[in-house]
């Protein structure tokens, strides 16, 4: 058996251990803000362990905005949305038994990038959005959401909100 096969078997054994039926008391969110992963999250977590640099489970929504946009106000609004919704501040550390869990951080600043100090054409803006959309996420540290703004000129913007699928589907 090759070392890669052994590693995959080890991951499979870990997956099977994590997917043993839970008792009802295990599913409740603990006062510390920690909770077990859902079965869907466990599947995604395992796939991320096997291919941590893969963008396959990045979810991106892109928008084209025309008009006078107050970028600073948009960024502050995005930060407030992240502060309001626990799942956008959730990370997935490993407990002492080696099992992943979800933990809501009280404060976790989203990753925000603004491009376009000088005008960018469509192809340059699209290339930046694509590059930012496929960047991997760190499930242990977060954040698992990012906002990307591309300013093409004073009235044309492209924006992407990118999240890891772990926080889009429970």
C-alpha positions in Angstrom: 0.0 0.0 0.0 1.5 3.4 -1.0 1.8 6.2 1.5 -1.0 8.1 -0.4 -3.3 5.1 -0.1 -2.5 4.8 3.6 -3.3 8.5 4.1 -6.6 8.1 2.2 -7.5 5.0 4.3 -6.7 7.0 7.4 -8.9 9.8 6.3 -11.7 7.3 5.5 -11.4 5.8 8.9 -11.5 9.2 10.4 -14.6 10.0 8.4 -16.4 6.8 9.5 -15.5 7.6 13.1 -16.9 11.1 12.8 -20.1 9.9 11.2 -21.2 7.5 14.0 -24.7 8.3 15.0 -24.8 11.0 17.7 -26.8 11.2 20.8 -29.3 14.0 21.0 -27.3 15.8 23.7 -24.3 16.1 21.4 -26.2 18.2 18.9 -26.9 21.1 21.2 -24.8 24.2 21.0 -22.6 24.4 24.1 -22.4 27.6 26.2 -18.9 28.2 24.9 -20.3 28.7 21.4 -19.0 25.4 20.1 -21.1 22.8 18.4 -20.6 19.6 16.4 -20.6 19.7 12.7 -23.7 18.7 10.7 -23.2 15.7 8.5 -23.0 17.9 5.4 -20.3 20.0 7.1 -18.4 16.8 8.0 -18.3 15.7 4.4 -17.0 19.1 3.3 -14.5 19.2 6.1 -13.1 15.8 5.1 -12.9 16.9 1.4 -11.1 20.0 2.5 -8.6 17.9 4.5 -7.9 15.8 1.4 -7.5 18.9 -0.9 -7.0 22.0 1.2 -6.0 24.2 -1.7 -8.9 23.3 -4.0 -11.4 26.1 -4.8 -14.2 23.6 -5.6 -16.2 24.5 -2.5 -15.8 28.2 -2.7 -19.1 29.8 -3.4 -19.0 33.2 -5.2 -21.7 35.7 -6.1 -20.6 38.5 -8.5 -22.4 41.8 -9.1 -22.0 44.6 -11.5 -22.8 48.0 -9.9 -23.4 51.1 -11.9 -23.7 54.6 -10.4 -22.3 56.6 -7.6 -21.2 54.1 -5.0 -19.9 54.9 -1.5 -17.4 52.1 -1.2 -16.5 52.9 2.4 -20.2 52.7 3.4 -20.6 49.4 1.5 -17.6 48.0 3.4 -19.0 49.1 6.8 -22.4 47.6 5.9 -20.7 44.3 5.0 -18.8 44.3 8.3 -22.1 44.8 10.1 -23.7 41.9 8.3 -20.8 39.7 9.3 -21.1 40.8 12.9 -24.9 40.1 12.9 -24.8 36.6 11.5 -22.9 33.9 13.6 -22.3 31.6 10.6 -20.2 34.3 8.9 -17.9 34.3 12.0 -17.8 30.6 12.4 -14.5 28.6 12.1 -13.8 24.9 12.3 -11.0 24.1 14.8 -10.1 20.6 16.0 -10.9 19.5 19.5 -8.6 17.6 21.9 -9.9 14.3 20.5 -9.0 15.3 17.0 -12.6 15.9 15.9 -13.6 19.1 14.1 -16.2 21.4 15.6 -17.8 24.7 14.7 -17.0 27.6 16.9 -18.5 31.1 16.5 -16.1 33.8 17.1 -17.4 36.9 18.9 -15.4 39.1 16.4 -13.9 38.0 13.2 -13.2 40.6 10.5 -14.0 39.5 7.0 -11.4 39.7 4.3 -12.0 42.8 2.2 -10.0 43.7 -0.9 -10.6 46.8 -3.1 -8.8 47.0 -6.4 -8.8 49.8 -9.0 -6.9 52.9 -7.8 -6.4 53.5 -11.5 -9.1 52.5 -14.1 -9.3 48.8 -14.9 -10.9 47.3 -18.1 -13.4 44.4 -18.0 -10.8 41.7 -18.6 -8.5 43.0 -15.8 -11.4 43.2 -13.4 -12.7 39.8 -14.3 -9.2 38.3 -13.8 -9.0 39.8 -10.3 -12.4 38.5 -9.4 -11.6 35.1 -10.6 -8.3 35.0 -8.8 -9.9 36.2 -5.5 -12.8 33.7 -5.9 -10.6 30.7 -6.1 -8.2 31.5 -3.3 -8.5 28.8 -0.6 -9.9 29.4 2.8 -8.4 28.4 6.2 -11.2 26.5 8.0 -9.3 26.6 11.3 -8.7 30.3 11.5 -11.1 31.9 9.1 -12.5 34.2 8.0 -14.6 32.0 5.6 -16.1 35.0 3.8 -14.5 37.7 1.7 -15.6 40.8 -0.2 -13.8 41.8 -3.4 -14.4 45.2 -5.0 -13.1 46.1 -8.4 -13.4 49.8 -9.4 -13.4 50.1 -13.1 -14.1 53.8 -13.1 -16.0 56.3 -10.9 -19.4 54.8 -11.9 -18.7 51.1 -12.7 -17.8 48.5 -10.1 -17.7 44.8 -9.9 -18.1 43.1 -6.6 -17.9 39.5 -5.4 -18.9 37.9 -2.1 -17.0 34.7 -1.7 -17.7 32.1 1.0 -16.6 28.6 1.8 -19.5 26.2 1.3 -19.1 25.1 5.0 -20.9 28.3 6.0 -23.5 28.4 3.3 -25.3 25.2 4.0 -25.9 23.6 7.4 
